[in-house]
Amino acid sequence: MSKQTIDAKVAASAAWDTETQEVHGGQTWRLCDNFVEDFSVTTNAFGTPRDALKASTRALEHIHHYPAADCARAIESLSQFMQWPKSQLLIGNGASEFIDLCMRAAPQGSFKPGPYSAAYMEYNRAAIASGRQVIDAFDKTHDAAVTVIIHPNSPTGDFMSLDELECVVQETSGIVVVDESFMPFLGADWRRYSALELVEKYADQLIVLNSWTKLWSCPGLRLGSVACGEKWYKTFKKLQTPWSCNTLAQAFCESAAGDMEYMEKTWSVLPGWKKRQQDLLADLGWHVNVHSPLWVPWVFVDCGSAEVAEKATELAMKAGCPVRWCASFGTPQHLRLGVRAPQHQDILQHAWRAHFLNTPTQNGIHH
């Protein structure tokens, strides 16, 4: 059977043991015979920063040595980028490592996701694996030991203000983990809107995680961080597996954190690409989440029905442009599309218009 004939349900769970793991994007591109671009992930559309890639390549010469156990140079660079004390910052093997650490280290009790119709499910997996009960996101009658806010929320793209975040912290006696893997996409002043602004005030209660694999498009490398108060810093450092951030990832981080030319391009161009991508989806009669700011690097779109979303997923695969069908989030009528370059948007749009509107754009180009 050709890779392209694999249906959406098979593609959506590719490479995952759905009995024990949560489904993520980023796997289906391997199933495409004619791969063009991966819309199923939310990594930076500009790809990996070139200088950081060169730095990690040079670091291969040192893999006969153990990595720096303190990750000092990488943390120093990341600390400057985040405007956050290096004495309260740890880096490791992606945000996933710290998601597990948070669920293991937090006080016993239940877990509650943020108040959204759908949210990143890896926290649910980690909570259940740690023996925690999962409370409904809209349950206001039970306090949770761990509350998680994705900021901005994946997959919906909704974004809380700092005042709203602070209310969440004040309304619970448990800890609040804020996942800010996409916050730096906001712009040069992203730090003003970050939950890091609240950590000092709620040092025993508030923890901020980042997955740097999104901003710097390096998920194959794995790079994440946790920023927190002194108590939680010592707890996580005690529990963290030694050398969890390898030599290549440390070199990459040190370089990428200082690449402001890459950041300026990200801030100035991607919002326009997202607006264009949203307009194309609207042409199909689909409805994007208008509450998601343009700097959020993906589009959450309601296709009208689960059947249409599933068919759109299959067509995208055939076009070499896999998308994220949101059935695993519990919203099967939705798709999540990473923001991608206009020429790749047009290829995907051509495939969808040909089927859903029976009016393909000329040569795959939208006018």
PyMOL commands that set and color helices and strands:
alter all, ss='L'
color gray80, all
select helices_A, chain A and resi 3-5+8-12+28-31+50-62+72-82+86-88+94-105+122-129+162-170+183-185+190-193+196-199+212-215+230-239+247-256+260-283+306-318+326-329+342-356+362-364
alter helices_A, ss='H'
color red, helices_A
select strands_A, chain A and resi 89-92+111-113+146-150+175-179+206-211+224-227+287-288+298-302+324-325+334-338
alter strands_A, ss='S'
color yellow, strands_A
deselect
rebuild
show_as cartoon
